[in-house]
């Protein structure tokens, strides 16, 4: 166990927190979460066509946070941008029909996120088990007067942790031992709380990592979260490139949860998908809702209130999202949002996650 904990700590030192802002240097621009080519072209008084030509971009709709773009020379800076096609009518959270068996239509969740072996991964790792339960209940009570539903405390455990090194299997991820997962499931059950198992895929697959925790999902109070930031493709490495999960992989996870519900005659399951950049979820509009699964987009990423609100609007409010969540960072957010400010977001988050 000490060896595993040591590996986990080495990962945290190597990766560190992933920033919400990206640098501009000289004649290049590093794409930021939420950027589009049209916005970048406007910012630097150039055109989409010039950016496409300067960078050999095949599809101007596919750029990703962390991508370095060469800025065109002055001769191209004034080239006119091509007319953009009319945008399709948005399918937003307010227009999604919720299942009558949905858990999140009847309650709002307040979760503490992290791993007990690494305090730097989130607040869960900074507290004893008794302290975790006590703080969850205290903070949930701060939200209750502001909520139209009961605010339910919940535990959010990172069960599969992305690694800075390949490991013996070359998959850049470390699964927590069953004993640790069972320990926190029992803690959650004993205190009447839901528990989320969060998976960071590394170079494994969503299918393999969901299968690894499937037996735990048969518990009525155990749910699932996927972090696309650490879902690496090809030769990508966690903490070096920003990861991405496909709608196909997400739909597979949804089906697994639905099958677990049906096989065990359970209440709905909840699936949380973390996102702070458009590239993190590919084919988002192809995610398929299921009446047995509450699908949640969590606006992840730290920063000031302005950028967090803007990204919440971009990735939650203006997207085809079934349920909404936001993550707040005790150590990394500047000017941490108060419960009142969180509850004034549109739509009001169904899940509030503290890291």
Secondary structure by P-SEA (a helix, b strand, c coil): caaaaaaaaaaaaaccccccbbbbccccccccccccaaaaaaaacccaaaaaaaccccccccccccbbbbbbcccccccccccccccccccccccbbbbcccccccbbbbbbbbbcccccccccccccaaaaaaaaaaaaaaaccccccbbbbbbbbbcbbbbcccccccccbbbccaaaaaaaaaaaaaabbbbbbccccccccaaaaaaaacccccccccccccccccccccccccccccccccaaaaaaaaaaaaaaaaaacccbbbbbbbbccccccccccccccccccbbbbbbcccccaaaaaaaaaaccccccccccbbbbbcccccccccaaaaaaccccccbbbcc
